[in-house]
Amino acid sequence: MRQTVDVLISGGGVAGLAAAAAFGTAGYSVICVDPAPPVTTGDAPGADLRTTAFLQPSIPVLTQAGLWQRLEPHAMPLQVMRIVDAGGAEPEARITHDFNAADVSDQPFGWNLPNWLLRREFVARLGDLPNVDFRPGTATARVFTREREALVTLSDGTKVSARLVVAADGRHSPVRRALGIPVHTRRYGQKALAFAVTHPEPHRNVSTEIHRSGGPFTLVPLPDHEGKPCSAVVWMETGPEIERLRALDRAEFGAAMNARSCGLFGWLEQATPLTIWPIITQHAERMAGQRVALMAEAAHVVPPIGAQGLNMSLGDLTALMDLCTPATLGEAAPLDAYHRRRWPEIQLRLAGVDALNRASMMENRALRDARGAALHALYSLAPVWRGLMQLGIGMR
Ligand SMILES: Cc1cc2nc3c(=O)[nH]c(=O)nc-3n(C[C@H](O)[C@H](O)[C@H](O)COP(=O)(O)OP(=O)(O)OC[C@H]3O[C@@H](n4cnc5c(N)ncnc54)[C@H](O)[C@@H]3O)c2cc1C
């Protein structure tokens, strides 16, 4: 038996679930499949302990999809972005620049939320939409496209005819591979530890990036945990150094983390287990193929610097929702327009994040000094930093 649907979404990660809610809210019939059932509590095995800082331009599409209304009560506003250079002989802050969202906007930079909570709220939203059929535990097995439809075989043998397939099935996207769209991948030999900490000093809605070597150490504000100020940490380092850190006992790890954080919020206490993420930059050669749109990590992967990853994915979704109409859904013209609209912006952001990551990784002291001086000079020029802030928060 063949089922017919407007949109088949391959992948129910954060991006795929957001796409299912957006297309469903717009009135399209949707099937969303993912072999891995979503983990929707923070203490369950396999919980995604990363957080996402949603930047201003991501909010309208989340609101249209009926998602922001659910997220806002749990979100921690980010008002100031602090860049700290700690590249000197000792791990201590030597240059600090604050970028206050108030200088470019009457809104905060963004709003931070745990990824497991996003999954809980997104799945709950899909439950309100009778035209969305979310099938956790089912994978996309085969994809065949022709001019008028995409034919998708699911892992349970079901055959689906869709007018549009949205590939939100991650960096190894099986849909992208079925279409033969090549990717370009850059490896840094780097990994990230993601976890949460509590600290005695309040974060005052300041997101802090500390640069020394190996990659940034970033603290992003979260709501209080057990009555104490709390932040999400992303600590990027070389792969072997991350493995060494992971093998430390709790006390040794605490000492290493506190040295690296330069004591900016007082003594940090680890509040969740550590999770490890490989760091790459990757982009697909095209954002679309016949009857298929690629989005999120299926199309582009960036290191977690400046909260670009999922925000770029919501940029993809915004463009798709603008360009898709019931009359032309999945046709070549809107899919070509989607590629043309997203491609330049994605290339720009990939190049920017790649450059920042390379600068942050520097081991050599002389290069680190040069980096500190260059950033200081750059950030001291008001028009430059105002422009960077607007670009960073996606206002242009
Ligand atoms: C440490 C870290 C911190 C980050 N912080 C931020 C941040 O602050 N802000 C930000 O914007 N971004 C951030 N990002 C990036 C962001 O987390 C990712 O962009 C996002 O989680 C990726 O979402 P995704 O849905 O594309 O991919 P995934 O989460 O990988 O989802 C892909 C899904 O596809 C499914 N799948 C696989 N095979 C199949 C198949 N055959 N059929 C169907 N489904 C399939 C998988 O099971 C998976 O659920 C961060 C990333 C990292 C590593």
The ligand as an SDF file (V2000), in Angstrom:
LIG
                    3D

 53 58  0  0  0  0  0  0  0  0999 V2000
   28.6010   21.3180   21.2830 C   0  0  0  0  0  0  0  0  0  0  0  0
   27.6160   21.9710   20.3410 C   0  0  0  0  0  0  0  0  0  0  0  0
   26.9270   23.1330   20.7200 C   0  0  0  0  0  0  0  0  0  0  0  0
   26.0350   23.7590   19.8240 C   0  0  0  0  0  0  0  0  0  0  0  0
   25.4240   24.9300   20.2120 N   0  0  0  0  0  0  0  0  0  0  0  0
   24.6160   25.5840   19.3270 C   0  0  0  0  0  0  0  0  0  0  0  0
   23.9870   26.8530   19.6420 C   0  0  0  0  0  0  0  0  0  0  0  0
   24.1360   27.4170   20.7320 O   0  0  0  0  0  0  0  0  0  0  0  0
   23.1800   27.4320   18.6940 N   0  0  0  0  0  0  0  0  0  0  0  0
   22.9770   26.8550   17.4760 C   0  0  0  0  0  0  0  0  0  0  0  0
   22.2690   27.4340   16.6490 O   0  0  0  0  0  0  0  0  0  0  0  0
   23.5180   25.6580   17.1660 N   0  0  0  0  0  0  0  0  0  0  0  0
   24.3380   25.0180   18.0350 C   0  0  0  0  0  0  0  0  0  0  0  0
   24.9170   23.8300   17.7120 N   0  0  0  0  0  0  0  0  0  0  0  0
   24.5340   23.1920   16.4670 C   0  0  0  0  0  0  0  0  0  0  0  0
   23.2330   22.4260   16.6480 C   0  0  0  0  0  0  0  0  0  0  0  0
   23.2340   21.6720   17.8370 O   0  0  0  0  0  0  0  0  0  0  0  0
   22.9950   21.5380   15.4580 C   0  0  0  0  0  0  0  0  0  0  0  0
   22.9080   22.3640   14.3230 O   0  0  0  0  0  0  0  0  0  0  0  0
   21.7150   20.7620   15.5720 C   0  0  0  0  0  0  0  0  0  0  0  0
   21.5720   20.0570   16.7480 O   0  0  0  0  0  0  0  0  0  0  0  0
   21.7050   19.7630   14.4390 C   0  0  0  0  0  0  0  0  0  0  0  0
   20.4430   19.4480   14.2410 O   0  0  0  0  0  0  0  0  0  0  0  0
   19.9910   18.5070   13.0490 P   0  0  0  0  0  0  0  0  0  0  0  0
   18.5600   18.2680   13.3520 O   0  0  0  0  0  0  0  0  0  0  0  0
   20.4080   19.0370   11.7440 O   0  0  0  0  0  0  0  0  0  0  0  0
   20.8690   17.1750   13.1780 O   0  0  0  0  0  0  0  0  0  0  0  0
   20.7400   15.9520   14.1790 P   0  0  0  0  0  0  0  0  0  0  0  0
   20.4480   16.4270   15.5670 O   0  0  0  0  0  0  0  0  0  0  0  0
   21.9600   15.1280   13.9490 O   0  0  0  0  0  0  0  0  0  0  0  0
   19.4460   15.1960   13.6780 O   0  0  0  0  0  0  0  0  0  0  0  0
   19.4430   14.3450   12.5810 C   0  0  0  0  0  0  0  0  0  0  0  0
   18.4120   13.2810   12.8430 C   0  0  0  0  0  0  0  0  0  0  0  0
   18.3100   12.4750   11.6830 O   0  0  0  0  0  0  0  0  0  0  0  0
   18.0560   11.1680   12.1140 C   0  0  0  0  0  0  0  0  0  0  0  0
   18.3490   10.1890   11.0690 N   0  0  0  0  0  0  0  0  0  0  0  0
   19.5200    9.5670   10.7610 C   0  0  0  0  0  0  0  0  0  0  0  0
   19.3440    8.6640    9.7870 N   0  0  0  0  0  0  0  0  0  0  0  0
   18.0360    8.7270    9.4340 C   0  0  0  0  0  0  0  0  0  0  0  0
   17.2230    8.0220    8.4720 C   0  0  0  0  0  0  0  0  0  0  0  0
   17.7230    7.0630    7.6900 N   0  0  0  0  0  0  0  0  0  0  0  0
   15.9150    8.3440    8.3890 N   0  0  0  0  0  0  0  0  0  0  0  0
   15.3710    9.3020    9.1710 C   0  0  0  0  0  0  0  0  0  0  0  0
   16.0910    9.9770   10.1040 N   0  0  0  0  0  0  0  0  0  0  0  0
   17.3980    9.6880   10.2240 C   0  0  0  0  0  0  0  0  0  0  0  0
   18.9240   10.9980   13.3450 C   0  0  0  0  0  0  0  0  0  0  0  0
   18.4630    9.9350   14.1760 O   0  0  0  0  0  0  0  0  0  0  0  0
   18.7810   12.3540   14.0080 C   0  0  0  0  0  0  0  0  0  0  0  0
   17.7590   12.3890   14.9850 O   0  0  0  0  0  0  0  0  0  0  0  0
   25.8150   23.1910   18.5660 C   0  0  0  0  0  0  0  0  0  0  0  0
   26.4880   22.0140   18.1660 C   0  0  0  0  0  0  0  0  0  0  0  0
   27.4000   21.4260   19.0400 C   0  0  0  0  0  0  0  0  0  0  0  0
   28.1850   20.1950   18.5870 C   0  0  0  0  0  0  0  0  0  0  0  0
  1  2  1  0
  2  3  1  0
  2 52  2  0
  3  4  2  0
  4  5  1  0
  4 50  1  0
  5  6  2  0
  6  7  1  0
  6 13  1  0
  7  8  2  0
  7  9  1  0
  9 10  1  0
 10 11  2  0
 10 12  1  0
 12 13  2  0
 13 14  1  0
 14 15  1  0
 14 50  1  0
 15 16  1  0
 16 17  1  0
 16 18  1  0
 18 19  1  0
 18 20  1  0
 20 21  1  0
 20 22  1  0
 22 23  1  0
 23 24  1  0
 24 25  2  0
 24 26  1  0
 24 27  1  0
 27 28  1  0
 28 29  2  0
 28 30  1  0
 28 31  1  0
 31 32  1  0
 32 33  1  0
 33 34  1  0
 33 48  1  0
 34 35  1  0
 35 36  1  0
 35 46  1  0
 36 37  1  0
 36 45  1  0
 37 38  2  0
 38 39  1  0
 39 40  1  0
 39 45  2  0
 40 41  1  0
 40 42  2  0
 42 43  1  0
 43 44  2  0
 44 45  1  0
 46 47  1  0
 46 48  1  0
 48 49  1  0
 50 51  2  0
 51 52  1  0
 52 53  1  0
M  END
$$$$
